[in-house]
């Protein structure tokens, strides 16, 4: 496994959950009657995607009524779907679906219902929405379509249907397990997120929702399909959502690259988007809260079985870090810290934000997990993206098939089998060193837990195995039991040879010749 850190000169921009970087797009009316409803599946959507990919990309869009285009943020938020009009609600089915109204940006999607004997477009009706204080005249608008949708089911209580999963903006979606609150997002694809030039944001233009069968019990999977379009590609997606303590989304996709266009320099598979403002490793003195983040680290497991943990940070300059490996067994942006006292935020409740763990189905082959981080001035902006990049990218005219699962996890989440990092803090206590010497050194205090550590006999020798790249020199590397908690702690002190360059640092705990923890890996930025 090789880690490469590249500071970028220019900043990058992420499309936020509400479609901040949305583009106007043509919504094609699909001739659904040409397809047999009983045979509607991923192959049917793939036929549409392949046909689209054989034609030049068209970014023309349906015109948004001037009244909608003039709305500000608060005005748009005042438009609410009437929940008593939810799809499948009147039939008392295990799921029901609400819809998001088209907004000023004009990202419009067409949504259809798939039953045992038909595929029907769900028409827009202004009567299904409340427009709040807005003085709008929706009668002449016609069938606008929708901006997206969200699905509800009995997730936390049999007597109430909670929000389970939502699709809104570009190819973004996010889901919840029991007891969770929305945090990070997933999306269909990430195209050139690190440049060169502007990032390309593929978007879902059409959805098909399979109607649940009558009397289906809670927890019955929900199946939906989506058609993706972008200047470089078109794609077909199948999502199977299984609600529970951890909600899983099984994804199958077929991507067709357009011929005659420049190939993507980076194709991000199973991208996850999150926010890290500050945390224990990067505290913020002016804020009363100890930590503010939707995710606190990137976890990975390589095809060779090595578990890696990279604490997130809010860097001053944009950073891209790549972890090359033969074949990934899993990766995810995780929210490990689950204690309210770590956040002290009674509204945001960051301790309830989900982790998202991606498990590939089949062998994805060689490539890299890439982590993009850039500066955010506050907690309202996503500034972290993680995704898989195949070593061999599909070229124009080629296609690629993918399958993976995203598990949206809470307190009971994926962890390494032996030991893991519970916190990593940066800084020094009292020191006899002068200010100049201290400025050239960085100290970390890292706590570990796990069954392999718990099983060690009293007095067992444990070493902190630490290494750096050529720009760093390890001055101190100690492992010892914390007398207050009984857990294991490592203290690392590193000297930067050139303070203007980054330092890549790795550490894990070892008993005799056996690793008893995951590998903690960190980047000391200039």
C-alpha positions as CSV (number, residue, x, y, z in Angstrom):
1,X,0.0,0.0,0.0
2,X,1.4,3.4,-1.0
3,X,0.1,6.8,0.1
4,X,0.7,9.9,-2.1
5,X,-0.2,13.4,-0.8
6,X,-0.6,16.2,-3.4
7,X,-1.3,19.8,-2.2
8,X,-3.4,21.5,-5.0
9,X,-2.9,25.1,-5.9
10,X,-6.5,25.9,-6.8
11,X,-9.5,25.3,-4.6
12,X,-12.2,22.9,-5.5
13,X,-16.0,23.2,-5.1
14,X,-18.5,20.5,-4.1
15,X,-22.1,20.5,-5.0
16,X,-24.0,20.6,-1.7
17,X,-26.9,18.5,-0.7
18,X,-29.4,21.1,-1.9
19,X,-27.9,21.0,-5.4
20,X,-25.6,24.1,-5.0
21,X,-23.8,23.5,-8.3
22,X,-26.8,22.2,-10.2
23,X,-26.9,22.5,-14.0
24,X,-29.9,23.0,-16.3
25,X,-30.5,19.8,-18.0
26,X,-32.8,18.3,-20.6
27,X,-35.4,16.0,-19.1
28,X,-36.3,13.5,-21.8
29,X,-39.8,12.0,-21.9
30,X,-39.3,8.3,-22.1
31,X,-41.6,6.3,-24.3
32,X,-42.4,3.9,-21.5
33,X,-45.1,2.1,-23.4
34,X,-42.4,0.6,-25.6
35,X,-41.2,-1.5,-22.7
36,X,-42.9,-4.5,-21.1
37,X,-43.7,-3.5,-17.5
38,X,-43.2,-7.0,-16.2
39,X,-39.7,-7.1,-17.7
40,X,-38.7,-3.7,-16.3
41,X,-35.3,-4.0,-14.7
42,X,-31.7,-2.7,-14.9
43,X,-31.3,-3.9,-18.4
44,X,-34.2,-1.8,-19.6
45,X,-32.6,1.3,-18.0
46,X,-29.2,0.3,-19.4
47,X,-30.8,0.2,-22.9
48,X,-31.8,3.9,-22.4
49,X,-28.4,4.8,-21.0
50,X,-26.6,3.1,-23.9
51,X,-28.8,5.0,-26.4
52,X,-28.1,8.3,-24.7
53,X,-24.3,7.6,-24.7
54,X,-24.4,7.1,-28.4
55,X,-25.6,10.6,-29.0
56,X,-23.8,13.9,-28.1
57,X,-24.7,15.2,-24.6
58,X,-27.4,17.8,-24.6
59,X,-27.5,20.2,-21.6
60,X,-30.7,22.0,-22.7
61,X,-33.2,22.3,-19.9
62,X,-36.8,22.7,-19.3
63,X,-37.6,26.3,-18.6
64,X,-38.4,27.0,-15.0
65,X,-41.3,29.5,-14.5
66,X,-40.0,33.0,-13.8
67,X,-41.8,33.0,-10.4
68,X,-39.8,30.0,-9.3
69,X,-36.5,31.2,-10.8
70,X,-36.9,34.4,-8.7
71,X,-37.2,32.6,-5.3
72,X,-34.5,33.0,-2.7
73,X,-33.4,30.3,-0.4
74,X,-36.0,30.9,2.2
75,X,-38.8,31.2,-0.4
76,X,-37.9,27.8,-1.8
77,X,-37.8,26.2,1.6
78,X,-41.3,27.5,2.2
79,X,-42.6,25.2,-0.5
80,X,-43.7,21.9,1.2
81,X,-45.1,18.7,-0.1
82,X,-48.5,17.8,1.5
83,X,-47.7,14.5,3.2
84,X,-51.3,13.3,2.9
85,X,-50.7,13.2,-0.8
86,X,-47.7,10.8,-0.5
87,X,-47.4,8.1,-3.1
88,X,-48.7,4.8,-1.6
89,X,-49.9,6.4,1.6
90,X,-53.6,5.9,0.9
91,X,-53.0,2.2,0.4
92,X,-51.2,1.8,3.7
93,X,-48.1,0.2,2.1
94,X,-44.9,-0.3,4.0
95,X,-43.3,2.6,2.2
96,X,-44.6,6.0,1.1
97,X,-42.9,8.7,-1.0
98,X,-42.9,12.5,-0.8
99,X,-41.6,14.7,-3.6
100,X,-39.4,17.8,-3.7
101,X,-40.6,20.8,-5.6
102,X,-38.6,22.2,-8.5
103,X,-36.6,25.2,-7.4
104,X,-34.8,28.2,-8.9
105,X,-31.9,26.1,-10.3
106,X,-34.2,24.0,-12.5
107,X,-32.8,20.6,-11.8
108,X,-35.8,18.6,-13.0
109,X,-36.2,14.8,-12.8
110,X,-39.0,12.6,-14.1
111,X,-40.3,9.9,-11.7
112,X,-42.3,6.8,-12.6
113,X,-44.0,4.1,-10.7
114,X,-43.4,0.4,-11.6
115,X,-46.2,-2.0,-10.8
116,X,-46.8,-5.7,-11.7
117,X,-48.5,-4.7,-15.0
118,X,-47.6,-1.1,-15.8
119,X,-45.0,1.7,-15.8
120,X,-46.6,5.1,-15.2
121,X,-45.1,8.5,-15.0
122,X,-46.0,10.3,-11.8
123,X,-47.4,13.7,-12.9
124,X,-46.7,16.9,-11.1
125,X,-49.7,18.6,-9.4
126,X,-49.4,22.0,-7.8
127,X,-52.3,20.9,-5.5
128,X,-49.9,18.4,-3.8
129,X,-47.8,21.3,-2.5
130,X,-48.2,24.1,0.0
131,X,-46.4,27.3,-1.1
132,X,-46.4,29.0,2.3
133,X,-45.9,32.7,2.2
134,X,-45.0,32.7,-1.5
135,X,-47.4,34.5,-3.7
136,X,-47.2,32.1,-6.7
137,X,-49.7,31.4,-9.5
138,X,-48.9,27.7,-10.4
139,X,-52.0,27.1,-12.6
140,X,-50.1,27.8,-15.9
141,X,-47.0,25.8,-15.0
142,X,-48.1,22.5,-16.4
143,X,-46.3,19.3,-15.6
144,X,-43.0,20.6,-14.1
145,X,-41.7,17.2,-12.9
146,X,-39.9,17.2,-9.6
147,X,-36.5,18.1,-8.1
148,X,-36.3,14.8,-6.2
149,X,-38.0,12.5,-3.7
150,X,-37.7,11.0,-0.3
151,X,-39.0,7.7,1.0
152,X,-40.5,7.1,4.4
153,X,-41.1,3.8,6.4
154,X,-41.5,2.6,10.0
155,X,-37.8,2.9,10.8
156,X,-37.8,3.8,14.5
157,X,-41.4,3.0,15.5
158,X,-44.2,0.8,14.0
159,X,-46.6,3.7,14.5
160,X,-44.8,6.3,12.5
161,X,-43.0,6.4,9.1
162,X,-39.6,8.1,9.4
163,X,-37.6,9.4,6.5
164,X,-35.4,6.6,5.1
165,X,-33.6,7.8,2.0
166,X,-33.7,10.9,-0.2
167,X,-32.4,11.8,-3.7
168,X,-32.0,15.5,-4.4
169,X,-29.5,17.4,-6.6
170,X,-27.1,16.0,-9.3
171,X,-26.6,12.3,-8.3
172,X,-26.6,12.9,-4.5
173,X,-28.5,10.7,-2.1
174,X,-28.4,9.9,1.6
175,X,-30.0,7.4,3.9
176,X,-30.6,6.7,7.6
177,X,-30.5,3.7,9.9
178,X,-32.6,3.6,13.1
179,X,-31.9,6.4,15.5
180,X,-29.7,8.3,13.0
181,X,-29.8,11.9,11.7
182,X,-28.8,13.0,8.3
183,X,-25.1,13.7,7.8
184,X,-22.9,12.7,4.9
185,X,-24.1,11.9,1.4
186,X,-23.3,9.4,-1.4
187,X,-23.6,10.0,-5.1
188,X,-23.7,8.1,-8.3
189,X,-20.3,9.1,-9.7
190,X,-17.5,11.7,-9.2
191,X,-15.9,12.9,-12.4
192,X,-12.6,14.8,-12.3
193,X,-13.2,16.0,-8.7
194,X,-9.5,17.1,-8.5
195,X,-9.4,18.7,-12.0
196,X,-8.0,19.6,-14.3
197,X,-10.6,22.3,-14.8
198,X,-14.0,22.3,-13.3
199,X,-15.5,19.1,-11.8
200,X,-18.1,17.4,-13.8
201,X,-21.3,16.5,-11.9
202,X,-23.3,13.7,-13.5
203,X,-27.0,13.9,-12.5
204,X,-29.9,11.5,-12.3
205,X,-32.5,12.6,-14.8
206,X,-35.1,9.8,-14.4
207,X,-36.2,7.5,-11.6
208,X,-38.5,4.4,-11.5
209,X,-39.8,3.3,-8.1
210,X,-41.1,-0.3,-7.7
211,X,-44.4,-0.3,-5.9
212,X,-44.3,-2.4,-2.7
213,X,-46.6,-5.4,-2.6
214,X,-49.7,-5.2,-0.3
215,X,-49.1,-6.4,3.2
216,X,-45.3,-6.5,2.8
217,X,-43.8,-6.5,6.4
218,X,-41.5,-3.7,7.7
219,X,-38.0,-4.2,6.4
220,X,-39.0,-5.5,3.0
221,X,-36.5,-4.2,0.5
222,X,-37.4,-1.2,-1.7
223,X,-36.1,-1.3,-5.3
224,X,-35.7,1.7,-7.5
225,X,-33.9,2.5,-10.8
226,X,-32.2,5.7,-12.1
227,X,-30.9,7.0,-15.4
228,X,-27.7,9.1,-15.1
229,X,-26.4,11.6,-17.7
230,X,-23.3,13.7,-18.1
231,X,-21.1,15.1,-20.8
232,X,-18.7,12.1,-20.7
233,X,-21.1,9.3,-19.9
234,X,-24.6,7.9,-19.3
235,X,-25.5,5.2,-16.8
236,X,-28.1,2.9,-15.4
237,X,-28.5,2.3,-11.7
238,X,-30.4,-0.1,-9.5
239,X,-30.8,0.6,-5.8
240,X,-32.1,-2.0,-3.3
241,X,-32.7,-0.3,0.1
242,X,-33.1,-2.5,3.2
243,X,-34.0,-0.4,6.3
244,X,-32.8,-1.4,9.8
245,X,-30.4,-0.6,12.6
246,X,-28.0,-0.2,9.8
247,X,-29.8,0.6,6.5
248,X,-28.1,-0.9,3.5
249,X,-28.2,0.3,-0.1
250,X,-27.1,-2.3,-2.7
251,X,-26.1,-0.6,-5.9
252,X,-25.6,-2.1,-9.3
253,X,-24.6,0.2,-12.2
254,X,-23.8,0.1,-15.9
255,X,-21.9,3.1,-17.2
256,X,-21.4,3.8,-20.9
257,X,-18.7,6.3,-21.9
258,X,-19.5,8.7,-24.8
259,X,-17.3,8.3,-27.8
260,X,-15.6,11.4,-29.3
261,X,-15.1,13.2,-25.9
262,X,-12.0,13.6,-23.8
263,X,-11.7,10.7,-21.3
264,X,-12.1,11.4,-17.6
265,X,-8.8,11.9,-15.7
266,X,-10.5,10.7,-12.5
267,X,-13.6,8.5,-12.3
268,X,-14.6,8.3,-8.7
269,X,-16.6,5.1,-7.9
270,X,-19.0,5.0,-4.9
271,X,-18.2,8.6,-3.8
272,X,-19.0,9.8,-0.3
273,X,-19.2,13.5,0.6
274,X,-19.0,14.8,4.1
275,X,-18.1,17.7,6.4
276,X,-15.2,18.1,8.9
277,X,-15.0,21.5,10.5
278,X,-12.9,20.8,13.5
279,X,-12.2,18.0,16.0
280,X,-10.0,16.6,18.8
281,X,-7.0,16.7,16.4
282,X,-7.7,20.2,15.3
283,X,-9.6,22.1,18.0
284,X,-11.2,25.5,17.5
285,X,-10.6,27.9,20.5
286,X,-13.5,30.3,19.7
287,X,-16.2,27.6,19.7
288,X,-17.8,26.1,22.8
289,X,-18.2,22.8,21.2
290,X,-15.3,20.3,21.4
291,X,-15.9,18.9,17.9
292,X,-18.0,19.7,14.8
293,X,-18.0,17.1,12.0
294,X,-20.3,14.6,10.1
295,X,-17.3,12.2,9.8
296,X,-14.1,12.0,11.7
297,X,-12.0,9.6,9.6
298,X,-11.5,7.6,6.5
299,X,-11.3,3.8,7.1
300,X,-10.0,1.4,4.5
301,X,-9.2,-2.3,4.2
302,X,-6.9,-3.5,1.4
303,X,-7.0,-6.7,-0.5
304,X,-4.1,-7.8,1.6
305,X,-6.1,-7.4,4.8
306,X,-4.4,-4.2,6.1
307,X,-6.8,-1.9,7.9
308,X,-6.0,1.8,7.7
309,X,-7.4,4.9,9.5
310,X,-6.8,8.4,8.3
311,X,-8.2,11.2,10.7
312,X,-9.9,13.9,8.7
313,X,-8.8,17.5,8.9
314,X,-9.9,21.0,7.7
315,X,-6.8,22.0,5.8
316,X,-5.7,25.5,5.0
317,X,-5.1,24.5,1.3
318,X,-6.7,21.8,-0.7
319,X,-5.3,18.3,-0.3
320,X,-5.6,15.1,-2.3
321,X,-4.3,11.9,-0.6
322,X,-4.3,8.6,-2.5
323,X,-4.0,5.1,-1.1
324,X,-3.0,2.6,-3.8
325,X,-3.9,-1.1,-3.3
326,X,-4.4,-4.2,-5.4
327,X,-8.1,-4.5,-4.7
328,X,-10.3,-2.8,-2.0
329,X,-12.2,-4.9,0.4
330,X,-14.0,-1.8,1.8
331,X,-13.7,1.9,2.6
332,X,-15.9,4.5,4.2
333,X,-16.2,7.9,5.8
334,X,-16.9,7.1,9.4
335,X,-18.3,8.9,12.5
336,X,-16.6,6.8,15.2
337,X,-17.0,9.2,18.1
338,X,-20.6,8.5,19.4
339,X,-20.6,10.4,22.7
340,X,-22.7,13.6,23.1
341,X,-20.0,15.1,25.3
342,X,-17.7,15.1,22.3
343,X,-19.9,17.6,20.5
344,X,-22.2,19.3,23.1
345,X,-24.6,20.4,20.3
346,X,-28.2,19.9,21.3
347,X,-29.5,20.8,17.8
348,X,-27.0,19.3,15.3
349,X,-26.5,16.1,17.4
350,X,-23.4,15.1,15.5
351,X,-23.1,11.9,17.6
352,X,-26.1,10.6,15.7
353,X,-24.7,11.2,12.2
354,X,-24.2,8.0,10.2
355,X,-21.0,6.4,9.0
356,X,-21.1,5.1,5.4
357,X,-19.2,1.9,4.7
358,X,-18.7,0.8,1.1
359,X,-18.2,-2.9,0.4
360,X,-17.3,-3.8,-3.2
361,X,-19.1,-6.8,-4.8
362,X,-16.6,-8.8,-6.8
363,X,-13.0,-7.9,-7.5
364,X,-12.6,-4.3,-8.4
365,X,-8.9,-4.9,-9.3
366,X,-6.0,-2.5,-8.7
367,X,-6.5,1.2,-8.1
368,X,-6.6,3.7,-5.3
369,X,-8.9,5.1,-2.6
370,X,-8.6,8.9,-3.0
371,X,-9.4,11.4,-0.3
372,X,-10.1,15.0,-1.2
373,X,-10.1,17.6,1.6
374,X,-10.3,21.4,1.3
375,X,-10.9,24.3,3.7
376,X,-14.4,25.2,4.9
377,X,-15.0,28.3,6.9
378,X,-18.0,26.8,8.8
379,X,-20.1,23.7,9.2
380,X,-22.6,24.5,6.4
381,X,-20.2,23.4,3.6
382,X,-19.1,19.8,2.7
383,X,-15.4,19.7,2.4
384,X,-14.5,16.0,2.3
385,X,-14.9,13.4,-0.5
386,X,-13.7,9.8,-0.7
387,X,-14.0,7.4,-3.6
388,X,-12.4,4.5,-5.5
389,X,-10.5,5.2,-8.7
390,X,-9.8,2.1,-10.9
391,X,-6.2,1.9,-12.2
392,X,-7.6,1.4,-15.7
393,X,-10.2,3.9,-16.5
394,X,-12.8,3.2,-19.2
395,X,-12.1,5.0,-22.4
396,X,-14.5,6.8,-24.7
397,X,-16.9,4.3,-26.2
398,X,-16.3,1.7,-23.5
399,X,-18.5,0.6,-20.6
400,X,-18.0,-0.5,-17.0
401,X,-20.2,-2.5,-14.6
402,X,-20.2,-2.0,-10.9
403,X,-21.7,-3.5,-7.8
404,X,-21.3,-2.5,-4.2
405,X,-23.2,-2.0,-0.9
406,X,-23.3,1.1,1.2
407,X,-24.1,0.5,4.9
408,X,-25.4,3.5,6.8
409,X,-24.2,2.7,10.4
410,X,-24.6,4.2,13.8
411,X,-23.1,3.1,17.1
412,X,-22.7,-0.5,15.9
413,X,-20.4,0.1,12.9
414,X,-17.7,-1.6,10.9
415,X,-14.4,-1.8,12.8
416,X,-11.1,-3.7,12.3
417,X,-11.0,-7.2,13.9
418,X,-8.1,-6.5,16.2
419,X,-7.8,-2.9,17.4
420,X,-8.7,0.6,16.3
421,X,-8.1,4.3,17.0
422,X,-10.6,5.9,19.4
423,X,-9.0,9.4,19.3
424,X,-6.0,11.1,18.0
425,X,-4.9,14.5,19.5
426,X,-2.2,16.8,18.2
427,X,-0.1,19.1,20.5
428,X,2.3,19.2,23.3
429,X,2.1,19.7,27.1
430,X,4.8,21.3,29.2
431,X,8.2,21.1,27.5
432,X,11.7,22.3,28.2
433,X,12.4,22.9,24.5
434,X,12.6,26.4,23.3
435,X,10.0,27.9,20.9
436,X,12.2,27.3,17.8
437,X,12.7,23.7,18.5
438,X,9.1,23.1,19.3
439,X,8.1,24.8,16.0
440,X,10.0,22.1,14.1
441,X,8.3,19.2,16.0
442,X,4.8,17.7,16.0
443,X,3.4,15.5,18.7
444,X,0.4,13.2,18.5
445,X,-1.3,11.3,21.3
446,X,-3.3,8.4,20.0
447,X,-5.7,6.1,21.9
448,X,-6.5,2.5,20.8
449,X,-9.1,-0.1,21.8
450,X,-10.1,-3.5,20.6
451,X,-10.3,-7.2,21.4
452,X,-6.7,-8.0,20.5
453,X,-5.6,-5.4,23.0
454,X,-8.1,-6.5,25.6
455,X,-6.8,-10.1,25.4
456,X,-3.2,-9.1,26.2
457,X,-1.9,-10.4,29.6
458,X,-0.9,-7.9,32.2
459,X,2.6,-6.6,31.5
460,X,2.6,-7.6,27.9
461,X,5.2,-5.7,25.9
462,X,3.5,-3.5,23.3
463,X,5.4,-1.3,20.9
464,X,4.3,1.7,18.8
465,X,5.7,1.0,15.3
466,X,6.1,4.4,13.7
467,X,7.5,5.4,10.3
468,X,7.5,8.6,8.2
469,X,8.5,9.6,4.7
470,X,11.8,11.3,3.8
471,X,10.7,14.7,5.2
472,X,10.1,13.4,8.7
473,X,12.2,11.9,11.5
474,X,10.7,10.0,14.4
475,X,12.0,11.5,17.7
476,X,9.8,9.5,20.1
477,X,7.5,6.6,19.8
478,X,6.0,5.1,23.0
479,X,3.1,2.8,23.7
480,X,1.7,2.4,27.3
481,X,-1.5,1.7,29.2
482,X,-3.5,4.7,30.2
483,X,-3.8,4.3,34.0
484,X,-7.1,6.2,34.0
485,X,-8.9,4.1,31.4
486,X,-6.9,0.9,31.1
487,X,-6.8,1.4,27.3
488,X,-3.6,1.7,25.3
489,X,-2.1,5.0,24.2
490,X,0.7,5.9,21.9
491,X,2.7,9.1,22.0
492,X,4.6,10.1,18.8
493,X,6.9,13.0,18.3
494,X,8.2,13.8,14.8
495,X,10.6,16.4,13.4
496,X,9.8,18.0,10.1
497,X,13.0,18.3,8.0
498,X,11.5,20.9,5.6
499,X,8.6,22.7,7.3
500,X,7.3,23.9,3.9
501,X,6.6,20.3,2.8
502,X,4.1,17.7,4.1
503,X,5.1,14.7,6.2
504,X,3.3,11.3,5.8
505,X,3.2,9.4,9.1
506,X,2.1,5.9,10.0
507,X,1.8,4.0,13.3
508,X,0.3,0.8,14.7
509,X,0.6,-1.2,17.9
510,X,2.6,-4.5,17.9
511,X,2.8,-7.2,20.5
512,X,5.8,-9.5,19.9
513,X,5.6,-9.8,16.1
514,X,1.8,-9.4,15.8
515,X,-0.1,-6.3,14.8
516,X,-2.8,-5.6,17.4
517,X,-4.3,-2.6,15.9
518,X,-5.1,-0.9,12.6
519,X,-2.6,1.4,11.0
520,X,-3.1,5.0,11.9
521,X,-1.9,7.2,9.0
522,X,-1.8,11.0,9.1
523,X,-0.6,13.9,7.0
524,X,1.3,16.7,8.7
525,X,0.6,19.7,6.4
526,X,3.1,22.5,5.8
